[in-house]
Each structure stands twice: as structure tokens, then as C-alpha cells.
Amino acid sequence: MFAQYERAYAQRDAAAVRRVHPSAPANLDAALSAARSYRLDIQNPQIAVQGDSASVTATRYVRVQPPAGRVQEVTQATTFSLRRGPNGWYIDTVR
């Protein structure tokens, strides 16, 4: 599931991001289409599953090339809340 998430960002495809993360920010379309490139990596995920929910702590690395200016890079500790739905796991929230 995280591979789909990372690939969707790399392709700058907001609809694909929303298939994995339905509650993605409303401005995602504009942010992705404005970027010349977008890379998101989920590193060192630690997964705790409890029934139909899970918590994943990881390091999120984001590298964005805006239309003009310098590349922006951010590395941040992140917690993903996941839910299991009829079509598999999806991201409920990102903190």
C-alpha cells in the first residue's frame, strides 16, 4: 500500500493518492500539478495492527521541485493511521 502511495506522488496523480488516502488534503491536485517533480519516501515503517486498524510510525521524506526556485526537502517523523476496508488497507489520517 505504501508503494502505491509513493508511486502516486511520484506520478503527481492526486486521484491515485486518494485511492490510498481518501482524506488527502483538498489542495492536493493544485500542489501536485504545480510541482515539476514530487518524491515521497516512507522509510523504516513500524507497524502495529489491531483488528481492522493499524498505526504505522515512519520517517517521511519529501522532495519537491517547484516550478521555479530550489528543490525543497523535508524529513519528518510521521504516524499513519490505517483502516482495513473492503478493498484492502487505506490511510485514514497522517500526523
PyMOL CGO cylinders between C-alpha atoms (Angstrom):
from pymol import cmd
from pymol.cgo import CYLINDER

trace = [
    CYLINDER, 0.00, 0.00, 0.00, 2.82, 2.45, 0.78, 0.3, 1, 1, 1, 1, 1, 1,
    CYLINDER, 2.82, 2.45, 0.78, 4.44, 1.61, -2.57, 0.3, 1, 1, 1, 1, 1, 1,
    CYLINDER, 4.44, 1.61, -2.57, 1.21, 2.72, -4.31, 0.3, 1, 1, 1, 1, 1, 1,
    CYLINDER, 1.21, 2.72, -4.31, 1.19, 5.88, -2.19, 0.3, 1, 1, 1, 1, 1, 1,
    CYLINDER, 1.19, 5.88, -2.19, 4.79, 6.73, -3.09, 0.3, 1, 1, 1, 1, 1, 1,
    CYLINDER, 4.79, 6.73, -3.09, 4.23, 5.94, -6.77, 0.3, 1, 1, 1, 1, 1, 1,
    CYLINDER, 4.23, 5.94, -6.77, 1.10, 8.13, -6.90, 0.3, 1, 1, 1, 1, 1, 1,
    CYLINDER, 1.10, 8.13, -6.90, 3.07, 11.09, -5.56, 0.3, 1, 1, 1, 1, 1, 1,
    CYLINDER, 3.07, 11.09, -5.56, 5.96, 10.44, -7.97, 0.3, 1, 1, 1, 1, 1, 1,
    CYLINDER, 5.96, 10.44, -7.97, 3.47, 10.46, -10.86, 0.3, 1, 1, 1, 1, 1, 1,
    CYLINDER, 3.47, 10.46, -10.86, 1.82, 13.57, -9.39, 0.3, 1, 1, 1, 1, 1, 1,
    CYLINDER, 1.82, 13.57, -9.39, -1.53, 11.78, -9.64, 0.3, 1, 1, 1, 1, 1, 1,
    CYLINDER, -1.53, 11.78, -9.64, -3.93, 13.11, -6.99, 0.3, 1, 1, 1, 1, 1, 1,
    CYLINDER, -3.93, 13.11, -6.99, -6.65, 10.59, -7.91, 0.3, 1, 1, 1, 1, 1, 1,
    CYLINDER, -6.65, 10.59, -7.91, -4.19, 7.72, -7.30, 0.3, 1, 1, 1, 1, 1, 1,
    CYLINDER, -4.19, 7.72, -7.30, -3.16, 9.26, -3.96, 0.3, 1, 1, 1, 1, 1, 1,
    CYLINDER, -3.16, 9.26, -3.96, -6.84, 9.44, -2.95, 0.3, 1, 1, 1, 1, 1, 1,
    CYLINDER, -6.84, 9.44, -2.95, -7.36, 5.74, -3.76, 0.3, 1, 1, 1, 1, 1, 1,
    CYLINDER, -7.36, 5.74, -3.76, -4.88, 5.00, -0.96, 0.3, 1, 1, 1, 1, 1, 1,
    CYLINDER, -4.88, 5.00, -0.96, -5.57, 8.08, 1.20, 0.3, 1, 1, 1, 1, 1, 1,
    CYLINDER, -5.57, 8.08, 1.20, -9.21, 9.15, 0.65, 0.3, 1, 1, 1, 1, 1, 1,
    CYLINDER, -9.21, 9.15, 0.65, -8.96, 12.05, 3.12, 0.3, 1, 1, 1, 1, 1, 1,
    CYLINDER, -8.96, 12.05, 3.12, -5.90, 13.62, 1.42, 0.3, 1, 1, 1, 1, 1, 1,
    CYLINDER, -5.90, 13.62, 1.42, -5.88, 17.44, 1.58, 0.3, 1, 1, 1, 1, 1, 1,
    CYLINDER, -5.88, 17.44, 1.58, -8.29, 19.28, -0.71, 0.3, 1, 1, 1, 1, 1, 1,
    CYLINDER, -8.29, 19.28, -0.71, -5.45, 21.31, -2.27, 0.3, 1, 1, 1, 1, 1, 1,
    CYLINDER, -5.45, 21.31, -2.27, -3.52, 18.17, -3.31, 0.3, 1, 1, 1, 1, 1, 1,
    CYLINDER, -3.52, 18.17, -3.31, -4.45, 18.47, -7.01, 0.3, 1, 1, 1, 1, 1, 1,
    CYLINDER, -4.45, 18.47, -7.01, -3.08, 22.00, -7.21, 0.3, 1, 1, 1, 1, 1, 1,
    CYLINDER, -3.08, 22.00, -7.21, 0.06, 21.19, -5.23, 0.3, 1, 1, 1, 1, 1, 1,
    CYLINDER, 0.06, 21.19, -5.23, 0.95, 18.17, -7.34, 0.3, 1, 1, 1, 1, 1, 1,
    CYLINDER, 0.95, 18.17, -7.34, 0.20, 19.79, -10.69, 0.3, 1, 1, 1, 1, 1, 1,
    CYLINDER, 0.20, 19.79, -10.69, 2.26, 22.87, -9.74, 0.3, 1, 1, 1, 1, 1, 1,
    CYLINDER, 2.26, 22.87, -9.74, 5.37, 20.82, -8.90, 0.3, 1, 1, 1, 1, 1, 1,
    CYLINDER, 5.37, 20.82, -8.90, 7.89, 19.90, -11.60, 0.3, 1, 1, 1, 1, 1, 1,
    CYLINDER, 7.89, 19.90, -11.60, 8.64, 16.73, -9.62, 0.3, 1, 1, 1, 1, 1, 1,
    CYLINDER, 8.64, 16.73, -9.62, 7.50, 15.22, -6.35, 0.3, 1, 1, 1, 1, 1, 1,
    CYLINDER, 7.50, 15.22, -6.35, 9.13, 12.40, -4.44, 0.3, 1, 1, 1, 1, 1, 1,
    CYLINDER, 9.13, 12.40, -4.44, 7.79, 10.87, -1.25, 0.3, 1, 1, 1, 1, 1, 1,
    CYLINDER, 7.79, 10.87, -1.25, 9.50, 8.01, 0.56, 0.3, 1, 1, 1, 1, 1, 1,
    CYLINDER, 9.50, 8.01, 0.56, 8.21, 6.19, 3.62, 0.3, 1, 1, 1, 1, 1, 1,
    CYLINDER, 8.21, 6.19, 3.62, 11.28, 4.99, 5.49, 0.3, 1, 1, 1, 1, 1, 1,
    CYLINDER, 11.28, 4.99, 5.49, 11.62, 2.48, 8.32, 0.3, 1, 1, 1, 1, 1, 1,
    CYLINDER, 11.62, 2.48, 8.32, 7.89, 1.81, 8.91, 0.3, 1, 1, 1, 1, 1, 1,
    CYLINDER, 7.89, 1.81, 8.91, 6.99, 0.24, 12.26, 0.3, 1, 1, 1, 1, 1, 1,
    CYLINDER, 6.99, 0.24, 12.26, 3.53, -1.34, 12.04, 0.3, 1, 1, 1, 1, 1, 1,
    CYLINDER, 3.53, -1.34, 12.04, 1.14, -2.18, 14.88, 0.3, 1, 1, 1, 1, 1, 1,
    CYLINDER, 1.14, -2.18, 14.88, -2.06, -3.91, 13.74, 0.3, 1, 1, 1, 1, 1, 1,
    CYLINDER, -2.06, -3.91, 13.74, -5.17, -4.13, 15.93, 0.3, 1, 1, 1, 1, 1, 1,
    CYLINDER, -5.17, -4.13, 15.93, -8.03, -5.83, 14.09, 0.3, 1, 1, 1, 1, 1, 1,
    CYLINDER, -8.03, -5.83, 14.09, -9.17, -3.62, 11.20, 0.3, 1, 1, 1, 1, 1, 1,
    CYLINDER, -9.17, -3.62, 11.20, -6.96, -0.70, 12.15, 0.3, 1, 1, 1, 1, 1, 1,
    CYLINDER, -6.96, -0.70, 12.15, -3.24, -0.15, 12.29, 0.3, 1, 1, 1, 1, 1, 1,
    CYLINDER, -3.24, -0.15, 12.29, -0.77, 2.50, 13.33, 0.3, 1, 1, 1, 1, 1, 1,
    CYLINDER, -0.77, 2.50, 13.33, 2.43, 2.99, 11.36, 0.3, 1, 1, 1, 1, 1, 1,
    CYLINDER, 2.43, 2.99, 11.36, 5.25, 5.17, 12.61, 0.3, 1, 1, 1, 1, 1, 1,
    CYLINDER, 5.25, 5.17, 12.61, 7.84, 6.03, 10.00, 0.3, 1, 1, 1, 1, 1, 1,
    CYLINDER, 7.84, 6.03, 10.00, 10.09, 8.72, 8.64, 0.3, 1, 1, 1, 1, 1, 1,
    CYLINDER, 10.09, 8.72, 8.64, 8.54, 10.57, 5.72, 0.3, 1, 1, 1, 1, 1, 1,
    CYLINDER, 8.54, 10.57, 5.72, 10.98, 12.08, 3.23, 0.3, 1, 1, 1, 1, 1, 1,
    CYLINDER, 10.98, 12.08, 3.23, 9.57, 14.58, 0.74, 0.3, 1, 1, 1, 1, 1, 1,
    CYLINDER, 9.57, 14.58, 0.74, 11.49, 16.18, -2.12, 0.3, 1, 1, 1, 1, 1, 1,
    CYLINDER, 11.49, 16.18, -2.12, 9.64, 18.72, -4.27, 0.3, 1, 1, 1, 1, 1, 1,
    CYLINDER, 9.64, 18.72, -4.27, 10.92, 20.60, -7.30, 0.3, 1, 1, 1, 1, 1, 1,
    CYLINDER, 10.92, 20.60, -7.30, 8.71, 23.70, -7.60, 0.3, 1, 1, 1, 1, 1, 1,
    CYLINDER, 8.71, 23.70, -7.60, 8.14, 25.37, -10.99, 0.3, 1, 1, 1, 1, 1, 1,
    CYLINDER, 8.14, 25.37, -10.99, 10.84, 27.90, -10.12, 0.3, 1, 1, 1, 1, 1, 1,
    CYLINDER, 10.84, 27.90, -10.12, 13.45, 28.02, -7.41, 0.3, 1, 1, 1, 1, 1, 1,
    CYLINDER, 13.45, 28.02, -7.41, 15.30, 25.46, -5.39, 0.3, 1, 1, 1, 1, 1, 1,
    CYLINDER, 15.30, 25.46, -5.39, 14.37, 21.90, -4.54, 0.3, 1, 1, 1, 1, 1, 1,
    CYLINDER, 14.37, 21.90, -4.54, 12.61, 21.65, -1.19, 0.3, 1, 1, 1, 1, 1, 1,
    CYLINDER, 12.61, 21.65, -1.19, 13.37, 18.66, 1.04, 0.3, 1, 1, 1, 1, 1, 1,
    CYLINDER, 13.37, 18.66, 1.04, 11.73, 17.69, 4.32, 0.3, 1, 1, 1, 1, 1, 1,
    CYLINDER, 11.73, 17.69, 4.32, 12.34, 14.68, 6.55, 0.3, 1, 1, 1, 1, 1, 1,
    CYLINDER, 12.34, 14.68, 6.55, 9.74, 14.24, 9.27, 0.3, 1, 1, 1, 1, 1, 1,
    CYLINDER, 9.74, 14.24, 9.27, 8.67, 11.66, 11.83, 0.3, 1, 1, 1, 1, 1, 1,
    CYLINDER, 8.67, 11.66, 11.83, 5.13, 10.67, 10.83, 0.3, 1, 1, 1, 1, 1, 1,
    CYLINDER, 5.13, 10.67, 10.83, 2.33, 8.50, 12.16, 0.3, 1, 1, 1, 1, 1, 1,
    CYLINDER, 2.33, 8.50, 12.16, -0.16, 6.97, 9.73, 0.3, 1, 1, 1, 1, 1, 1,
    CYLINDER, -0.16, 6.97, 9.73, -3.49, 5.62, 10.95, 0.3, 1, 1, 1, 1, 1, 1,
    CYLINDER, -3.49, 5.62, 10.95, -4.71, 2.85, 8.65, 0.3, 1, 1, 1, 1, 1, 1,
    CYLINDER, -4.71, 2.85, 8.65, -8.08, 1.14, 8.23, 0.3, 1, 1, 1, 1, 1, 1,
    CYLINDER, -8.08, 1.14, 8.23, -8.93, -2.10, 6.52, 0.3, 1, 1, 1, 1, 1, 1,
    CYLINDER, -8.93, -2.10, 6.52, -11.76, -1.67, 4.02, 0.3, 1, 1, 1, 1, 1, 1,
    CYLINDER, -11.76, -1.67, 4.02, -13.44, -4.00, 1.54, 0.3, 1, 1, 1, 1, 1, 1,
    CYLINDER, -13.44, -4.00, 1.54, -10.62, -3.40, -0.98, 0.3, 1, 1, 1, 1, 1, 1,
    CYLINDER, -10.62, -3.40, -0.98, -7.71, -3.64, 1.48, 0.3, 1, 1, 1, 1, 1, 1,
    CYLINDER, -7.71, -3.64, 1.48, -5.86, -1.18, 3.67, 0.3, 1, 1, 1, 1, 1, 1,
    CYLINDER, -5.86, -1.18, 3.67, -6.07, 2.59, 3.23, 0.3, 1, 1, 1, 1, 1, 1,
    CYLINDER, -6.07, 2.59, 3.23, -4.63, 5.60, 5.02, 0.3, 1, 1, 1, 1, 1, 1,
    CYLINDER, -4.63, 5.60, 5.02, -7.16, 7.23, 7.31, 0.3, 1, 1, 1, 1, 1, 1,
    CYLINDER, -7.16, 7.23, 7.31, -5.00, 10.01, 8.78, 0.3, 1, 1, 1, 1, 1, 1,
    CYLINDER, -5.00, 10.01, 8.78, -1.42, 11.28, 8.59, 0.3, 1, 1, 1, 1, 1, 1,
    CYLINDER, -1.42, 11.28, 8.59, 0.09, 13.11, 11.57, 0.3, 1, 1, 1, 1, 1, 1,
]
cmd.load_cgo(trace, "trace")
